[in-house]
Amino acid sequence: MKKMVLFFFIGAMLLTGCNLPQAASPTAQPVGTGPVTALPATLPAIDPTITPMATPTEDLARYDLLIVAPAEFAAALTPLIEHKNRTGMPAKLVTLDEVDKLCPGRDQAEQVKRCLAMYQKDKGIRYAMLVGNAAVFPVRYTMADIDTPEFFNTAYYGTDLYYADLYKADGSFDDWDSNGNGIYGEIGGEMRPGLLNIDHVDLNPDIAVGRVPASDAAEVATYVNKVIGYELSAYHATWAKRLLLISSSSFDSSYCNYQETVAGFFPSGMDLVRLYAPGNP
């Protein structure tokens, strides 16, 4: 079965078509069917053409990826750190115990965020991986007022965008609590008059953040094995350069231009298959 990477545009499911320029109109390319390839019982051998990166001294090191996790997950994450360093993405693990010692904050969530900002400024990180579900790794909850008396007109929503949106527009650290009342990313406007964005959060991510919602070290080890197996299988694979772009249509007449702009962000040499066309098939 042919493999490809999927990339989804998010759009409004409306009746209007997506009128692409003629040159960009897609040609129907049916996708074959067949059995799903299972993960190998043993991981494939490391590609000998990949030159391991030298490990610089800590004070001069630059990292692309910072992994933050409870200390009990450290052993399970070690193979992932080694794999990332070997394949060209310098990575470092910081445990929550180390966060408690390195970075101040009103609670552990703010300590983690301040450490991410510190590593972004000092070490140049572009990505952060938070390891642990809400029971073992802090989640920041925003509060919104809602017209629901049975819930006291209040709702709380967890968001890891809190960890990605590190700075205000002026470059200073953003704690998401501009009025200092201990309520983060506070949203009004439904029951209370005035501002919708009470804490003036800009919502623009400064680094890319993902979470591995594992509850114990065994789940972390399963995740790590799957990532390493996938990345070694995908490295230099032809199918990894085929992208299927899927989108709905929109009332915005410029929507297709936006889609093509996003398509233009991919590296040259990618085989783009578009599943959006006039008539919104």
C-alpha positions, 0 to 999 in steps of 0.5 A: 500500500502506498504511504504518504504524510497527511496534512489537514487544513481546517476550514468551515464546512460550507457549500461554497467551492474552492476555486483553485487557479488552473495550474494548481488544480489537482488530478484525482489520485486514488489511494490503494488499499491493503493491509496496515503495516505493523510495527516491527518486533525489533527496531530497525538498525541505525542508518550508518550514513547518519553521523552522530553529533558531537556532544558539546559542553553544557555551557556552550550547548544549543538544543532544538528540543527540550523534554520536560518530564517527571524524574521517574520517566528519565530512564525510559526517555534516554533512548529518545534523547540519544536517538534525537541527538544521533539524527540531527535534533540536539535534545536535552531532558530536564526533570520536574525536580530540576525545574523546581530548583532552576526556575521560580514561579507561583506554582509548578506550571509557571516554573515549567514555563519559565524554564522553557523561556530560559532555555529558549533564550539561552539555548535556542530551543524550538520545540518542547515535549511535555511528558505526563498526563494531568495526574503527573505533569501540571496543566494550566487551566484558563477560566471563562464566564459562561451563561450556565447557572448550574456551573456558577457561570464558570468554566475551566479549560486546560491548554498547553498553549500556555507553555508555548506562548512564552512572551508578550509582544514586547518580548517580556515573559508572559505569565498569562495573569496580567491583573495578578488575580491568580486566574490565568488566561481569563476570558470574559464577555459572556456574563461580565461586560468588558474585555473578552481577553481579560489577561491580554494574552497574545496567544501566539506560540513562541515554540512548538509544544506537544504533550505525551499523555503517559501515566507511567514509565511503561507507557513512556517506553512504548511511546519512545519505541514507536517514535524511534521505529517510525522515524528510522523507517521514515528516514529517506523513505520515498513515501515520507515525501508524499503529502496529502493536503485535505481541506474544506471550503470557506465563505472567504473568497481568498481561502484557496490562496491561503491553502496554497500559501500553506502548501508553499511552506513545505520544503522543495522536492515534496510530492503534494497531492491536493484533495481540495478542488472546485466544487469541494469534492 
